[in-house]
Amino acid sequence: MNRIEDQWHQLKTHEIAGRMFEDEYDLALAIMDGMEARSLKGGYTLERFKFNSA
């Protein structure tokens, strides 16, 4: 696995496991919250960026 796959696995296993989401927006919010929690636990800075979806 590459580094992002390992992070995604940890996020799915620990931060959002067993949860149900109403829609993609709620899932996206849970992912962002989970990443924030992981960065605080790990002591690293989290930066967000947005892709141009147009």
N, CA, C and O atoms as a DFTB+ gen file, in Angstrom:
216 C
 N C O
     1  1       0.840      -1.197       0.000
     2  2       0.000       0.000       0.000
     3  2       0.875       1.247       0.000
     4  3       1.950       1.269       0.599
     5  1       0.401       2.273      -0.676
     6  2       1.115       3.539      -0.578
     7  2       0.598       4.313       0.637
     8  3      -0.343       3.874       1.299
     9  1       1.192       5.428       0.920
    10  2       0.893       6.170       2.161
    11  2      -0.563       6.609       2.262
    12  3      -1.140       6.553       3.348
    13  1      -1.166       7.039       1.176
    14  2      -2.548       7.509       1.244
    15  2      -3.497       6.341       1.490
    16  3      -4.507       6.502       2.176
    17  1      -3.188       5.170       0.943
    18  2      -4.033       4.005       1.181
    19  2      -4.006       3.603       2.650
    20  3      -5.034       3.226       3.211
    21  1      -2.854       3.682       3.263
    22  2      -2.752       3.380       4.688
    23  2      -3.574       4.366       5.516
    24  3      -4.262       3.963       6.454
    25  1      -3.508       5.643       5.178
    26  2      -4.290       6.649       5.903
    27  2      -5.786       6.420       5.707
    28  3      -6.562       6.537       6.655
    29  1      -6.192       6.095       4.481
    30  2      -7.600       5.841       4.197
    31  2      -8.077       4.622       4.989
    32  3      -9.178       4.635       5.539
    33  1      -7.262       3.576       5.051
    34  2      -7.605       2.396       5.820
    35  2      -7.796       2.740       7.303
    36  3      -8.767       2.306       7.923
    37  1      -6.882       3.510       7.861
    38  2      -6.986       3.906       9.269
    39  2      -8.228       4.756       9.509
    40  3      -8.919       4.587      10.514
    41  1      -8.505       5.658       8.597
    42  2      -9.692       6.516       8.718
    43  2     -10.963       5.664       8.698
    44  3     -11.843       5.851       9.539
    45  1     -11.066       4.737       7.751
    46  2     -12.249       3.879       7.666
    47  2     -12.387       2.987       8.888
    48  3     -13.495       2.764       9.377
    49  1     -11.270       2.480       9.381
    50  2     -11.288       1.542      10.496
    51  2     -11.594       2.217      11.825
    52  3     -12.296       1.644      12.657
    53  1     -11.084       3.412      12.036
    54  2     -11.176       4.047      13.352
    55  2     -12.135       5.230      13.431
    56  3     -12.840       5.385      14.428
    57  1     -12.170       6.046      12.420
    58  2     -12.951       7.281      12.503
    59  2     -14.385       7.138      11.993
    60  3     -15.292       7.734      12.575
    61  1     -14.620       6.381      10.941
    62  2     -15.970       6.341      10.372
    63  2     -16.553       4.928      10.317
    64  3     -17.586       4.711       9.684
    65  1     -15.909       3.982      10.964
    66  2     -16.391       2.595      10.945
    67  2     -17.772       2.478      11.573
    68  3     -18.043       3.067      12.620
    69  1     -18.632       1.718      10.928
    70  2     -19.945       1.421      11.483
    71  2     -20.953       2.542      11.430
    72  3     -22.043       2.421      11.989
    73  1     -20.614       3.625      10.772
    74  2     -21.545       4.755      10.698
    75  2     -22.305       4.729       9.387
    76  3     -21.798       4.251       8.372
    77  1     -23.527       5.247       9.415
    78  2     -24.347       5.383       8.212
    79  2     -24.490       6.871       7.921
    80  3     -24.542       7.688       8.841
    81  1     -24.553       7.216       6.651
    82  2     -24.617       8.611       6.243
    83  2     -25.836       8.828       5.355
    84  3     -26.171       7.992       4.516
    85  1     -26.484       9.956       5.556
    86  2     -27.667      10.299       4.768
    87  2     -27.333      10.519       3.300
    88  3     -28.094      10.148       2.407
    89  1     -26.179      11.132       3.074
    90  2     -25.786      11.452       1.700
    91  2     -24.277      11.671       1.633
    92  3     -23.574      11.550       2.636
    93  1     -23.793      11.996       0.437
    94  2     -22.357      12.186       0.231
    95  2     -21.805      13.357       1.031
    96  3     -20.650      13.340       1.456
    97  1     -22.632      14.369       1.235
    98  2     -22.186      15.534       1.993
    99  2     -21.872      15.149       3.439
   100  3     -20.847      15.556       3.986
   101  1     -22.756      14.367       4.052
   102  2     -22.515      13.920       5.427
   103  2     -21.266      13.041       5.509
   104  3     -20.504      13.130       6.471
   105  1     -21.060      12.199       4.506
   106  2     -19.848      11.382       4.460
   107  2     -18.610      12.267       4.356
   108  3     -17.616      12.043       5.048
   109  1     -18.678      13.272       3.486
   110  2     -17.540      14.189       3.328
   111  2     -17.222      14.908       4.634
   112  3     -16.052      15.054       4.989
   113  1     -18.239      15.356       5.345
   114  2     -18.022      16.020       6.637
   115  2     -17.389      15.069       7.643
   116  3     -16.502      15.465       8.399
   117  1     -17.839      13.814       7.657
   118  2     -17.273      12.833       8.579
   119  2     -15.811      12.558       8.249
   120  3     -14.993      12.384       9.152
   121  1     -15.482      12.518       6.976
   122  2     -14.093      12.308       6.563
   123  2     -13.234      13.478       7.004
   124  3     -12.137      13.279       7.526
   125  1     -13.719      14.696       6.802
   126  2     -12.954      15.875       7.215
   127  2     -12.761      15.891       8.732
   128  3     -11.667      16.183       9.213
   129  1     -13.811      15.580       9.484
   130  2     -13.694      15.519      10.943
   131  2     -12.707      14.433      11.373
   132  3     -11.901      14.634      12.282
   133  1     -12.782      13.293      10.710
   134  2     -11.873      12.202      11.035
   135  2     -10.427      12.547      10.736
   136  3      -9.532      12.210      11.512
   137  1     -10.193      13.213       9.625
   138  2      -8.827      13.626       9.286
   139  2      -8.309      14.649      10.293
   140  3      -7.140      14.612      10.678
   141  1      -9.171      15.548      10.713
   142  2      -8.779      16.532      11.717
   143  2      -8.413      15.837      13.030
   144  3      -7.405      16.169      13.654
   145  1      -9.229      14.880      13.440
   146  2      -8.950      14.142      14.676
   147  2      -7.629      13.380      14.571
   148  3      -6.848      13.353      15.523
   149  1      -7.379      12.762      13.415
   150  2      -6.127      12.027      13.224
   151  2      -4.923      12.964      13.261
   152  3      -3.872      12.608      13.793
   153  1      -5.076      14.161      12.698
   154  2      -3.947      15.099      12.705
   155  2      -3.651      15.583      14.124
   156  3      -2.488      15.757      14.487
   157  1      -4.688      15.800      14.923
   158  2      -4.476      16.218      16.311
   159  2      -3.800      15.116      17.120
   160  3      -2.877      15.383      17.889
   161  1      -4.258      13.880      16.946
   162  2      -3.655      12.747      17.650
   163  2      -2.208      12.537      17.221
   164  3      -1.345      12.225      18.041
   165  1      -1.954      12.714      15.920
   166  2      -0.624      12.465      15.387
   167  2       0.328      13.632      15.516
   168  3       1.528      13.485      15.280
   169  1      -0.193      14.796      15.891
   170  2       0.655      15.968      16.065
   171  2       1.170      16.544      14.763
   172  3       2.284      17.066      14.711
   173  1       0.369      16.455      13.707
   174  2       0.790      17.055      12.440
   175  2      -0.268      18.024      11.946
   176  3      -1.419      17.986      12.381
   177  1       0.131      18.877      11.046
   178  2      -0.745      19.901      10.488
   179  2      -1.536      19.323       9.326
   180  3      -0.994      18.613       8.479
   181  1      -2.798      19.630       9.300
   182  2      -3.675      19.188       8.222
   183  2      -4.034      20.392       7.366
   184  3      -4.465      21.424       7.882
   185  1      -3.858      20.261       6.069
   186  2      -4.234      21.327       5.145
   187  2      -5.243      20.780       4.162
   188  3      -5.090      19.668       3.655
   189  1      -6.272      21.556       3.891
   190  2      -7.292      21.159       2.919
   191  2      -7.076      21.917       1.620
   192  3      -6.603      23.053       1.605
   193  1      -7.432      21.263       0.555
   194  2      -7.460      21.945      -0.726
   195  2      -8.689      21.501      -1.478
   196  3      -9.255      20.447      -1.188
   197  1      -9.098      22.283      -2.427
   198  2     -10.313      22.009      -3.162
   199  2      -9.993      21.885      -4.644
   200  3      -9.312      22.733      -5.220
   201  1     -10.493      20.818      -5.247
   202  2     -10.325      20.634      -6.686
   203  2     -11.371      21.446      -7.413
   204  3     -12.489      21.613      -6.925
   205  1     -11.019      21.942      -8.560
   206  2     -11.982      22.629      -9.412
   207  2     -12.832      21.561     -10.084
   208  3     -12.331      20.786     -10.898
   209  1     -14.104      21.521      -9.748
   210  2     -14.971      20.477     -10.272
   211  2     -15.735      20.909     -11.520
   212  3     -16.622      20.193     -11.984
   213  1     -15.405      22.044     -12.048
   214  2     -16.125      22.546     -13.227
   215  2     -15.686      21.869     -14.491
   216  3     -16.196      22.180     -15.568
